Amino acid sequence: MELQEFITETLLGISNGIREANNVRLDKKPADPNASRTFFLRPGSRSENGAGIEFDVAVTTKKIGEGKAGAKLKLTVVEAELGGSGEASKESVSRIKFTINVGQWVG
């Protein structure tokens, strides 16, 4: 999975999951202005205060060559692939840690 796709899916999954959890808890009546929501994602970026979404991701860069002049460089979230082929590859794993700032209350 590409890093960009992983971040997008994760952020949307968290946001949609919080809203869905509140909707289920409210018996699918989220339009009721008097209904109190239980679950929220706090705005900000300080995880120690319960704000923001912190990522600690292992990523790989993989250089693949097939005995020709061209090679491919790919940045992905760590995943396993099984199978054999006649290509040579070099792989490096790194960790990236960052926090996404949340601009408004989600829930």
C-alpha positions, -999 to +999 in steps of 0.1 A: +000+000+000+014+034-009+020+058+021-004+084+006-032+058+003-025+045+038-028+080+054-059+088+034-077+056+043-067+058+079-079+094+084-112+088+067-116+055+085-111+072+119-135+101+111-162+078+096-158+053+125-163+080+151-194+093+134-208+058+129-202+049+165-221+080+176-249+072+151-252+036+164-252+049+200-279+074+192-300+047+175-294+063+140-309+097+150-279+120+145-300+149+134-315+154+168-299+186+182-306+175+218-288+142+214-255+141+231-226+125+213-202+102+232-172+100+210-151+128+197-118+135+181-103+166+197-089+194+176-052+202+178-020+182+175-009+174+210-014+137+215-006+141+252-038+162+255-058+137+235-057+158+203-044+150+168-037+117+151-003+103+157+013+080+131+044+059+136+048+041+103+074+017+090+080+023+052+101+005+027+119+018-003+125-009-029+146-007-059+138-033-085+158-040-116+153-067-142+187-068-159+179-038-180+188-001-178+156+010-160+148+004-124+119+013-102+119+031-068+088+027-047+078+040-013+053+019+005+039+011+040+055-021+051+037-051+036+047-086+027+047-100-009+054-137-016+064-151-050+094-156-071+108-139-102+141-133-119+145-097-108+170-083-084+159-059-057+173-039-028+150-029+001+154-004+029+131+000+058+127+033+077+103+046+103+084+079+100+067+094+130+044+124+127+012+139+140-017+151+119-034+183+133-071+180+136-088+214+126-122+209+142-141+186+165-150+153+148-180+133+161 
